[in-house]
Amino acid sequence: MLDALYAHLRTNHSVSRDELPYRLDTLVILEKIFGASSQTITKAMARKFYLKLGLEFTVNPSRSLLEYVAEAKMKLQNSSSK
């Protein structure tokens, strides 16, 4: 499934897998592709991201991936300033 998503992003949005972390805004297409299931995918991606950063993950169904990333940045900044 991920290979299909990467192929779609590369073909239709000119975004390679390596560029994806810098162009997260392109992932809004998940909703168009997967519909309601996109929330589950977004949550799984965010959970894995937080785990890699060593942050506690809290589910918020209305939050987008970009909002989860922004929250992670704030948490990291707050923890480094202590």
A tleap script that builds the chain and sets N, CA, C and O, in Angstrom:
source leaprc.protein.ff14SB
mol = sequence {
  NMET LEU ASP ALA LEU TYR ALA HIE LEU ARG
  THR ASN HIE SER VAL SER ARG ASP GLU LEU
  PRO TYR ARG LEU ASP THR LEU VAL ILE LEU
  GLU LYS ILE PHE GLY ALA SER SER GLN THR
  ILE THR LYS ALA MET ALA ARG LYS PHE TYR
  LEU LYS LEU GLY LEU GLU PHE THR VAL ASN
  PRO SER ARG SER LEU LEU GLU TYR VAL ALA
  GLU ALA LYS MET LYS LEU GLN ASN SER SER
  SER CLYS
}
set mol.1.N position { 0.822 -1.194 0.000 }
set mol.1.CA position { 0.000 0.000 0.000 }
set mol.1.C position { 0.867 1.260 0.000 }
set mol.1.O position { 0.570 2.222 -0.708 }
set mol.2.N position { 1.942 1.251 0.797 }
set mol.2.CA position { 2.809 2.423 0.810 }
set mol.2.C position { 3.468 2.651 -0.536 }
set mol.2.O position { 3.643 3.794 -0.958 }
set mol.3.N position { 3.833 1.581 -1.207 }
set mol.3.CA position { 4.444 1.730 -2.529 }
set mol.3.C position { 3.481 2.428 -3.487 }
set mol.3.O position { 3.897 3.260 -4.294 }
set mol.4.N position { 2.211 2.093 -3.397 }
set mol.4.CA position { 1.207 2.721 -4.255 }
set mol.4.C position { 1.064 4.206 -3.915 }
set mol.4.O position { 0.926 5.044 -4.806 }
set mol.5.N position { 1.100 4.518 -2.636 }
set mol.5.CA position { 1.006 5.914 -2.212 }
set mol.5.C position { 2.222 6.698 -2.708 }
set mol.5.O position { 2.076 7.794 -3.248 }
set mol.6.N position { 3.414 6.142 -2.526 }
set mol.6.CA position { 4.628 6.812 -2.999 }
set mol.6.C position { 4.588 7.005 -4.518 }
set mol.6.O position { 4.979 8.058 -5.022 }
set mol.7.N position { 4.121 5.999 -5.236 }
set mol.7.CA position { 4.019 6.106 -6.695 }
set mol.7.C position { 3.037 7.208 -7.088 }
set mol.7.O position { 3.300 7.982 -8.008 }
set mol.8.N position { 1.909 7.274 -6.388 }
set mol.8.CA position { 0.908 8.310 -6.660 }
set mol.8.C position { 1.502 9.705 -6.410 }
set mol.8.O position { 1.333 10.614 -7.222 }
set mol.9.N position { 2.193 9.857 -5.286 }
set mol.9.CA position { 2.791 11.149 -4.959 }
set mol.9.C position { 3.848 11.546 -5.986 }
set mol.9.O position { 3.933 12.706 -6.387 }
set mol.10.N position { 4.649 10.573 -6.405 }
set mol.10.CA position { 5.706 10.852 -7.380 }
set mol.10.C position { 5.102 11.216 -8.744 }
set mol.10.O position { 5.532 12.175 -9.384 }
set mol.11.N position { 4.102 10.442 -9.178 }
set mol.11.CA position { 3.519 10.628 -10.500 }
set mol.11.C position { 2.627 11.859 -10.587 }
set mol.11.O position { 2.733 12.641 -11.532 }
set mol.12.N position { 1.756 12.031 -9.610 }
set mol.12.CA position { 0.746 13.089 -9.689 }
set mol.12.C position { 1.111 14.392 -8.982 }
set mol.12.O position { 0.508 15.433 -9.244 }
set mol.13.N position { 2.097 14.334 -8.087 }
set mol.13.CA position { 2.431 15.533 -7.315 }
set mol.13.C position { 3.917 15.867 -7.351 }
set mol.13.O position { 4.360 16.819 -6.709 }
set mol.14.N position { 4.685 15.083 -8.102 }
set mol.14.CA position { 6.142 15.309 -8.242 }
set mol.14.C position { 6.849 15.361 -6.896 }
set mol.14.O position { 7.743 16.181 -6.686 }
set mol.15.N position { 6.445 14.484 -5.987 }
set mol.15.CA position { 7.056 14.418 -4.666 }
set mol.15.C position { 7.647 13.024 -4.492 }
set mol.15.O position { 6.930 12.024 -4.533 }
set mol.16.N position { 8.962 12.970 -4.299 }
set mol.16.CA position { 9.609 11.682 -4.081 }
set mol.16.C position { 9.508 11.311 -2.604 }
set mol.16.O position { 9.170 12.140 -1.759 }
set mol.17.N position { 9.801 10.077 -2.321 }
set mol.17.CA position { 9.756 9.593 -0.934 }
set mol.17.C position { 10.720 10.407 -0.062 }
set mol.17.O position { 10.402 10.726 1.084 }
set mol.18.N position { 11.887 10.740 -0.597 }
set mol.18.CA position { 12.873 11.509 0.160 }
set mol.18.C position { 12.419 12.934 0.442 }
set mol.18.O position { 12.797 13.521 1.456 }
set mol.19.N position { 11.616 13.486 -0.444 }
set mol.19.CA position { 11.126 14.863 -0.273 }
set mol.19.C position { 9.938 14.947 0.682 }
set mol.19.O position { 9.635 16.016 1.213 }
set mol.20.N position { 9.286 13.844 0.893 }
set mol.20.CA position { 8.031 13.840 1.649 }
set mol.20.C position { 8.122 14.512 3.017 }
set mol.20.O position { 7.212 15.264 3.367 }
set mol.21.N position { 9.173 14.282 3.809 }
set mol.21.CA position { 9.229 14.968 5.108 }
set mol.21.C position { 9.240 16.489 4.998 }
set mol.21.O position { 8.861 17.184 5.941 }
set mol.22.N position { 9.670 17.002 3.859 }
set mol.22.CA position { 9.744 18.446 3.656 }
set mol.22.C position { 8.499 18.999 2.965 }
set mol.22.O position { 8.321 20.212 2.851 }
set mol.23.N position { 7.642 18.082 2.506 }
set mol.23.CA position { 6.427 18.493 1.788 }
set mol.23.C position { 5.210 17.748 2.324 }
set mol.23.O position { 4.432 17.178 1.559 }
set mol.24.N position { 5.057 17.759 3.628 }
set mol.24.CA position { 3.953 17.042 4.272 }
set mol.24.C position { 2.586 17.525 3.815 }
set mol.24.O position { 1.603 16.788 3.887 }
set mol.25.N position { 2.529 18.761 3.345 }
set mol.25.CA position { 1.255 19.300 2.890 }
set mol.25.C position { 0.659 18.467 1.753 }
set mol.25.O position { -0.554 18.485 1.543 }
set mol.26.N position { 1.500 17.743 1.024 }
set mol.26.CA position { 0.985 16.914 -0.074 }
set mol.26.C position { 0.191 15.720 0.449 }
set mol.26.O position { -0.559 15.101 -0.305 }
set mol.27.N position { 0.346 15.394 1.724 }
set mol.27.CA position { -0.369 14.246 2.272 }
set mol.27.C position { -1.853 14.512 2.498 }
set mol.27.O position { -2.585 13.611 2.907 }
set mol.28.N position { -2.302 15.728 2.239 }
set mol.28.CA position { -3.736 15.991 2.332 }
set mol.28.C position { -4.497 15.157 1.310 }
set mol.28.O position { -5.712 14.988 1.417 }
set mol.29.N position { -3.780 14.637 0.321 }
set mol.29.CA position { -4.415 13.770 -0.674 }
set mol.29.C position { -4.875 12.450 -0.064 }
set mol.29.O position { -5.674 11.733 -0.666 }
set mol.30.N position { -4.373 12.125 1.131 }
set mol.30.CA position { -4.818 10.890 1.789 }
set mol.30.C position { -6.328 10.866 1.944 }
set mol.30.O position { -6.964 9.829 1.757 }
set mol.31.N position { -6.897 12.009 2.284 }
set mol.31.CA position { -8.342 12.086 2.463 }
set mol.31.C position { -9.065 11.804 1.156 }
set mol.31.O position { -10.096 11.131 1.142 }
set mol.32.N position { -8.528 12.318 0.064 }
set mol.32.CA position { -9.150 12.083 -1.236 }
set mol.32.C position { -9.037 10.616 -1.645 }
set mol.32.O position { -9.965 10.049 -2.221 }
set mol.33.N position { -7.893 10.011 -1.342 }
set mol.33.CA position { -7.663 8.620 -1.740 }
set mol.33.C position { -8.406 7.644 -0.831 }
set mol.33.O position { -9.067 6.722 -1.308 }
set mol.34.N position { -8.294 7.853 0.481 }
set mol.34.CA position { -8.787 6.865 1.438 }
set mol.34.C position { -10.064 7.262 2.168 }
set mol.34.O position { -10.607 6.467 2.935 }
set mol.35.N position { -10.543 8.462 1.943 }
set mol.35.CA position { -11.784 8.890 2.585 }
set mol.35.C position { -11.664 8.908 4.097 }
set mol.35.O position { -10.680 9.409 4.642 }
set mol.36.N position { -12.667 8.361 4.777 }
set mol.36.CA position { -12.704 8.366 6.243 }
set mol.36.C position { -11.538 7.587 6.845 }
set mol.36.O position { -11.116 7.876 7.964 }
set mol.37.N position { -11.022 6.617 6.126 }
set mol.37.CA position { -9.895 5.827 6.629 }
set mol.37.C position { -8.627 6.657 6.760 }
set mol.37.O position { -7.688 6.242 7.440 }
set mol.38.N position { -8.583 7.804 6.131 }
set mol.38.CA position { -7.390 8.642 6.189 }
set mol.38.C position { -7.081 9.073 7.622 }
set mol.38.O position { -5.918 9.300 7.958 }
set mol.39.N position { -8.101 9.188 8.467 }
set mol.39.CA position { -7.871 9.555 9.866 }
set mol.39.C position { -7.068 8.472 10.573 }
set mol.39.O position { -6.184 8.775 11.374 }
set mol.40.N position { -7.367 7.225 10.284 }
set mol.40.CA position { -6.635 6.111 10.884 }
set mol.40.C position { -5.188 6.112 10.408 }
set mol.40.O position { -4.269 5.876 11.193 }
set mol.41.N position { -4.993 6.376 9.130 }
set mol.41.CA position { -3.644 6.419 8.561 }
set mol.41.C position { -2.863 7.580 9.161 }
set mol.41.O position { -1.705 7.420 9.548 }
set mol.42.N position { -3.490 8.745 9.239 }
set mol.42.CA position { -2.843 9.923 9.818 }
set mol.42.C position { -2.440 9.657 11.256 }
set mol.42.O position { -1.330 9.994 11.668 }
set mol.43.N position { -3.334 9.057 12.014 }
set mol.43.CA position { -3.058 8.760 13.424 }
set mol.43.C position { -1.876 7.790 13.537 }
set mol.43.O position { -1.008 7.977 14.389 }
set mol.44.N position { -1.835 6.774 12.701 }
set mol.44.CA position { -0.739 5.797 12.735 }
set mol.44.C position { 0.594 6.455 12.379 }
set mol.44.O position { 1.618 6.175 13.002 }
set mol.45.N position { 0.571 7.321 11.383 }
set mol.45.CA position { 1.793 8.025 10.986 }
set mol.45.C position { 2.272 8.935 12.116 }
set mol.45.O position { 3.460 8.961 12.437 }
set mol.46.N position { 1.359 9.670 12.707 }
set mol.46.CA position { 1.715 10.586 13.787 }
set mol.46.C position { 2.228 9.815 14.998 }
set mol.46.O position { 3.202 10.230 15.627 }
set mol.47.N position { 1.588 8.704 15.329 }
set mol.47.CA position { 2.015 7.888 16.474 }
set mol.47.C position { 3.457 7.405 16.265 }
set mol.47.O position { 4.271 7.465 17.187 }
set mol.48.N position { 3.765 6.935 15.074 }
set mol.48.CA position { 5.120 6.453 14.775 }
set mol.48.C position { 6.128 7.601 14.837 }
set mol.48.O position { 7.239 7.433 15.341 }
set mol.49.N position { 5.739 8.758 14.326 }
set mol.49.CA position { 6.585 9.947 14.360 }
set mol.49.C position { 6.916 10.329 15.803 }
set mol.49.O position { 8.075 10.575 16.134 }
set mol.50.N position { 5.907 10.375 16.646 }
set mol.50.CA position { 6.097 10.725 18.055 }
set mol.50.C position { 6.986 9.700 18.751 }
set mol.50.O position { 7.848 10.064 19.551 }
set mol.51.N position { 6.779 8.427 18.449 }
set mol.51.CA position { 7.581 7.354 19.037 }
set mol.51.C position { 9.056 7.544 18.690 }
set mol.51.O position { 9.923 7.413 19.553 }
set mol.52.N position { 9.334 7.851 17.428 }
set mol.52.CA position { 10.719 8.065 16.997 }
set mol.52.C position { 11.352 9.260 17.701 }
set mol.52.O position { 12.559 9.280 17.942 }
set mol.53.N position { 10.534 10.251 18.027 }
set mol.53.CA position { 11.028 11.443 18.716 }
set mol.53.C position { 11.066 11.272 20.231 }
set mol.53.O position { 11.598 12.126 20.940 }
set mol.54.N position { 10.505 10.176 20.728 }
set mol.54.CA position { 10.455 9.947 22.170 }
set mol.54.C position { 9.429 10.810 22.875 }
set mol.54.O position { 9.581 11.132 24.053 }
set mol.55.N position { 8.377 11.186 22.148 }
set mol.55.CA position { 7.321 12.036 22.711 }
set mol.55.C position { 6.076 11.214 23.019 }
set mol.55.O position { 5.810 10.193 22.385 }
set mol.56.N position { 5.323 11.684 24.004 }
set mol.56.CA position { 4.046 11.047 24.327 }
set mol.56.C position { 3.025 11.465 23.272 }
set mol.56.O position { 2.905 12.644 22.939 }
set mol.57.N position { 2.294 10.481 22.753 }
set mol.57.CA position { 1.307 10.743 21.710 }
set mol.57.C position { -0.092 10.719 22.306 }
set mol.57.O position { -0.459 9.788 23.023 }
set mol.58.N position { -0.868 11.753 22.002 }
set mol.58.CA position { -2.257 11.833 22.437 }
set mol.58.C position { -3.129 11.974 21.192 }
set mol.58.O position { -2.911 12.860 20.366 }
set mol.59.N position { -4.105 11.103 21.069 }
set mol.59.CA position { -4.988 11.111 19.894 }
set mol.59.C position { -5.957 12.273 19.972 }
set mol.59.O position { -6.567 12.528 21.011 }
set mol.60.N position { -6.089 12.972 18.857 }
set mol.60.CA position { -7.090 14.019 18.704 }
set mol.60.C position { -7.692 13.805 17.311 }
set mol.60.O position { -7.068 14.163 16.312 }
set mol.61.N position { -8.901 13.223 17.232 }
set mol.61.CA position { -9.476 12.853 15.938 }
set mol.61.C position { -9.606 13.987 14.932 }
set mol.61.O position { -9.621 13.738 13.726 }
set mol.62.N position { -9.698 15.215 15.397 }
set mol.62.CA position { -9.874 16.326 14.459 }
set mol.62.C position { -8.542 16.909 13.982 }
set mol.62.O position { -8.524 17.811 13.144 }
set mol.63.N position { -7.438 16.400 14.507 }
set mol.63.CA position { -6.124 16.948 14.178 }
set mol.63.C position { -5.591 16.349 12.881 }
set mol.63.O position { -5.726 15.150 12.634 }
set mol.64.N position { -4.990 17.194 12.064 }
set mol.64.CA position { -4.366 16.750 10.819 }
set mol.64.C position { -2.920 16.355 11.103 }
set mol.64.O position { -2.396 16.620 12.185 }
set mol.65.N position { -2.289 15.726 10.132 }
set mol.65.CA position { -0.882 15.351 10.287 }
set mol.65.C position { -0.016 16.594 10.492 }
set mol.65.O position { 0.908 16.586 11.306 }
set mol.66.N position { -0.314 17.643 9.761 }
set mol.66.CA position { 0.459 18.882 9.916 }
set mol.66.C position { 0.306 19.457 11.317 }
set mol.66.O position { 1.257 20.015 11.865 }
set mol.67.N position { -0.871 19.327 11.894 }
set mol.67.CA position { -1.092 19.813 13.263 }
set mol.67.C position { -0.339 18.955 14.275 }
set mol.67.O position { 0.208 19.476 15.247 }
set mol.68.N position { -0.310 17.632 14.050 }
set mol.68.CA position { 0.479 16.752 14.920 }
set mol.68.C position { 1.960 17.128 14.846 }
set mol.68.O position { 2.638 17.167 15.873 }
set mol.69.N position { 2.462 17.401 13.654 }
set mol.69.CA position { 3.866 17.782 13.483 }
set mol.69.C position { 4.149 19.108 14.190 }
set mol.69.O position { 5.171 19.250 14.861 }
set mol.70.N position { 3.257 20.065 14.042 }
set mol.70.CA position { 3.431 21.360 14.714 }
set mol.70.C position { 3.452 21.177 16.227 }
set mol.70.O position { 4.256 21.802 16.920 }
set mol.71.N position { 2.573 20.325 16.737 }
set mol.71.CA position { 2.540 20.065 18.173 }
set mol.71.C position { 3.847 19.410 18.626 }
set mol.71.O position { 4.379 19.758 19.680 }
set mol.72.N position { 4.360 18.478 17.846 }
set mol.72.CA position { 5.627 17.814 18.187 }
set mol.72.C position { 6.764 18.830 18.244 }
set mol.72.O position { 7.603 18.780 19.143 }
set mol.73.N position { 6.789 19.743 17.290 }
set mol.73.CA position { 7.820 20.784 17.293 }
set mol.73.C position { 7.748 21.609 18.566 }
set mol.73.O position { 8.775 21.904 19.178 }
set mol.74.N position { 6.534 21.984 18.966 }
set mol.74.CA position { 6.366 22.771 20.192 }
set mol.74.C position { 6.839 21.985 21.412 }
set mol.74.O position { 7.521 22.529 22.280 }
set mol.75.N position { 6.476 20.702 21.474 }
set mol.75.CA position { 6.898 19.869 22.603 }
set mol.75.C position { 8.417 19.767 22.667 }
set mol.75.O position { 9.001 19.847 23.748 }
set mol.76.N position { 9.057 19.591 21.521 }
set mol.76.CA position { 10.515 19.496 21.491 }
set mol.76.C position { 11.169 20.815 21.907 }
set mol.76.O position { 12.166 20.816 22.630 }
set mol.77.N position { 10.609 21.931 21.451 }
set mol.77.CA position { 11.153 23.234 21.824 }
set mol.77.C position { 10.993 23.465 23.319 }
set mol.77.O position { 11.905 23.964 23.979 }
set mol.78.N position { 9.823 23.097 23.853 }
set mol.78.CA position { 9.586 23.288 25.287 }
set mol.78.C position { 10.504 22.430 26.133 }
set mol.78.O position { 10.982 22.868 27.179 }
set mol.79.N position { 10.756 21.190 25.677 }
set mol.79.CA position { 11.611 20.302 26.461 }
set mol.79.C position { 13.079 20.723 26.386 }
set mol.79.O position { 13.835 20.491 27.329 }
set mol.80.N position { 13.490 21.340 25.274 }
set mol.80.CA position { 14.884 21.769 25.149 }
set mol.80.C position { 15.148 23.073 25.898 }
set mol.80.O position { 16.298 23.374 26.218 }
set mol.81.N position { 14.105 23.849 26.180 }
set mol.81.CA position { 14.290 25.117 26.881 }
set mol.81.C position { 14.246 24.962 28.392 }
set mol.81.O position { 14.449 25.932 29.123 }
set mol.82.N position { 13.981 23.749 28.866 }
set mol.82.CA position { 13.911 23.509 30.323 }
set mol.82.C position { 15.271 23.226 30.899 }
set mol.82.O position { 15.397 23.003 32.104 }
savepdb mol mol.pdb
quit
